[in-house]
Amino acid sequence: MFIYAPPQEPNYEIVYEDEDMLVLNKQPGLLSVPGRLAEHKDSLYNRILVDYPTAQVVHRLDMDTSGIIIMPLNKPALSHISKQFQARTIGKTYFADVYGRPENPTGSVDLPLIFDPPNRPKQKVCFETGKPSLTHYEVVSSTGSYSRVKLKPVTGRSHQLRVHMQAIGHPIVGDSLYAQKEHNYKDERLHLHAYDISLLHPRTEEVLYFSSPVEFEKK
């Protein structure tokens, strides 16, 4: 049975801030936004609201995914950044450790995804009702039974990177939802990190770039 026990230190980590936006480095195990149940209220967003009551949600990371996340601090900034996400002009790079070695060192996974109600909160590939979903990948290194891959999602579906890697036979290390049972190690965090993001500043339209280091390592 899942028990939500988010990390308490640090409370949150700010990478950048100004009058319009915050850029944060989310730790793994912490929800981006509060869940429906009372015991799932602790989240990065609720923690931020204590000190930044005008903060807004414009995108999310999975609970077990770490890395860069943006929160606008006013409605004009929310609108501007939302439009960038909708236009897919925001650049995002993730790094992940996966099981095995992909046959092709670079490639794309173009598989439609949809929510899988009987297996909540999982997503699934469905060619009939799924929404278009596209991920580009590049193998950075391979050691033993594992490979580190750089992932560039074009779309932003829930669990997209996790499902796409599993679908091509290389689930992400530590993925309790999509890896086969023989791959699940309870002492292993999900090896998926939102490494960087680039966007236009919502007020000045200056090109901004932010990153945070990958902190997991597969032994």
C-alpha positions in Angstrom: 0.0 0.0 0.0 1.3 3.4 -1.0 2.0 5.8 1.9 2.8 9.4 1.0 5.9 10.5 2.9 7.3 13.5 1.1 10.8 14.8 1.9 10.8 17.7 4.4 14.3 19.1 3.8 14.7 21.3 2.0 11.2 22.8 2.1 11.8 24.0 -1.4 14.7 25.1 -3.6 14.6 28.2 -5.7 16.8 28.4 -8.8 15.6 31.8 -9.9 13.0 34.4 -8.9 11.8 37.8 -10.0 8.5 39.7 -9.8 6.9 37.5 -12.5 8.1 34.0 -11.9 9.8 31.4 -9.8 12.0 28.6 -11.1 12.3 25.7 -8.6 14.2 22.5 -8.4 11.7 19.9 -7.2 12.9 17.0 -5.1 11.7 13.4 -5.8 8.8 12.1 -3.7 7.0 15.5 -3.4 3.8 16.2 -5.3 3.8 19.2 -7.6 0.2 20.1 -6.6 -2.0 18.7 -3.8 -3.8 15.5 -4.3 -7.5 14.9 -3.6 -7.0 13.2 -0.2 -6.2 15.1 3.0 -3.0 13.2 3.5 -1.8 14.3 0.0 -2.1 18.0 0.6 1.6 18.6 1.2 3.0 19.6 -2.2 5.5 22.0 -3.8 2.7 24.3 -4.7 1.2 24.5 -1.2 4.7 25.1 0.3 5.3 27.9 -2.1 2.0 29.5 -1.4 3.0 30.1 2.2 5.7 32.6 1.1 4.4 33.5 -2.4 0.6 33.7 -2.2 0.2 34.8 -5.8 2.0 31.8 -7.2 0.2 29.9 -10.1 0.5 26.4 -11.6 1.4 26.3 -15.3 2.9 22.7 -15.6 3.7 19.8 -13.3 6.2 17.0 -12.7 5.3 13.5 -11.5 5.7 13.0 -7.8 8.7 10.8 -8.3 10.4 13.0 -10.9 12.9 15.6 -9.8 14.0 18.8 -11.5 13.1 22.1 -12.9 9.6 23.5 -12.6 8.2 27.0 -13.2 5.6 28.9 -11.2 4.3 32.3 -12.5 3.6 34.9 -9.8 0.8 36.9 -11.5 -1.9 36.4 -14.1 -0.1 38.1 -17.0 2.9 35.8 -16.5 0.6 32.8 -16.2 -1.1 33.7 -19.5 2.2 34.3 -21.3 3.9 31.1 -20.2 0.8 29.0 -20.7 0.7 30.2 -24.4 4.3 29.2 -24.8 3.5 25.7 -23.5 0.5 25.5 -25.8 2.6 26.5 -28.8 5.3 24.0 -27.8 8.0 26.6 -28.0 9.3 25.9 -24.5 12.3 23.6 -24.6 12.7 20.8 -22.1 15.3 18.2 -21.6 15.1 15.2 -19.2 17.7 12.6 -18.3 16.8 9.1 -17.3 18.4 5.7 -16.6 16.7 2.9 -18.4 17.0 -0.9 -18.3 18.9 -2.4 -21.2 20.4 -0.8 -24.3 18.1 0.7 -27.0 18.9 -0.8 -30.4 19.2 2.7 -32.0 21.3 5.3 -30.3 18.8 8.0 -31.3 15.2 7.8 -32.2 11.6 9.0 -31.6 8.7 7.4 -29.9 5.4 8.4 -31.5 2.7 6.6 -29.6 -0.8 8.0 -28.5 -1.5 7.9 -24.8 -4.7 7.8 -22.8 -5.6 7.4 -19.1 -6.1 3.8 -18.1 -9.1 3.9 -15.6 -8.9 0.3 -14.4 -5.2 0.8 -13.4 -5.3 4.3 -11.9 -3.0 6.3 -12.1 -1.4 4.6 -15.1 -1.6 5.8 -18.7 -1.5 3.4 -21.7 -0.9 3.4 -25.4 -4.1 3.4 -27.4 -4.3 4.0 -31.1 -8.1 4.4 -31.0 -8.6 7.0 -28.3 -5.1 8.1 -27.3 -3.9 11.7 -27.7 -0.8 12.2 -30.0 2.4 12.0 -27.9 5.9 12.3 -29.2 9.3 11.9 -27.5 12.8 12.1 -29.0 15.6 10.2 -27.2 19.4 9.9 -27.4 21.5 7.3 -25.7 24.2 9.2 -23.7 26.0 6.2 -22.2 25.6 2.5 -21.5 27.0 0.6 -18.6 26.3 -3.1 -17.9 22.5 -3.6 -18.1 21.6 0.1 -18.0 21.7 3.1 -20.3 21.4 6.8 -19.6 19.2 8.6 -22.1 18.5 12.2 -22.9 14.7 12.7 -23.5 13.1 15.6 -25.4 9.3 15.5 -25.1 7.5 17.4 -27.8 4.1 16.9 -26.2 3.5 16.9 -22.5 1.2 14.0 -21.6 0.9 12.6 -18.1 3.6 9.9 -17.6 4.6 10.3 -21.2 8.3 9.6 -20.8 7.7 6.7 -18.5 5.2 5.0 -20.8 7.2 5.7 -24.0 10.3 4.2 -22.6 8.4 1.1 -21.3 6.7 0.8 -24.7 10.0 0.4 -26.5 11.2 -2.2 -24.0 13.4 0.0 -21.8 11.5 1.1 -18.7 13.0 3.7 -16.5 15.0 2.5 -13.5 12.9 2.6 -10.3 9.6 3.0 -12.0 7.1 1.1 -9.8 4.3 1.7 -12.3 5.7 0.7 -15.6 8.7 -1.5 -15.0 8.3 -5.2 -14.8 8.4 -6.7 -11.3 11.9 -8.0 -11.7 13.1 -4.5 -12.3 11.5 -2.9 -9.3 13.8 -2.1 -6.4 12.1 -0.6 -3.3 15.3 1.3 -2.4 15.6 2.9 -5.8 14.1 6.3 -6.6 12.7 6.9 -10.1 15.7 7.8 -12.3 14.0 10.6 -14.2 15.1 14.2 -13.9 13.8 17.4 -15.6 17.3 18.7 -16.4 16.6 22.0 -18.1 14.1 24.4 -19.6 14.2 27.3 -21.9 11.5 29.9 -22.4 10.8 33.6 -23.1 10.5 35.8 -20.0 6.8 36.7 -19.7 7.5 40.4 -19.3 10.7 41.2 -21.3 10.6 38.2 -23.7 14.3 37.7 -23.1 15.3 34.0 -23.7 15.9 32.3 -20.4 17.6 29.0 -19.7 17.6 27.1 -16.4 19.1 23.7 -15.4 19.7 21.6 -12.4 22.2 18.7 -12.1 21.3 15.0 -12.2 21.7 13.6 -8.7 21.0 10.0 -9.1 23.5 7.4 -10.3 23.0 3.8 -11.3 25.5 1.5 -9.6 
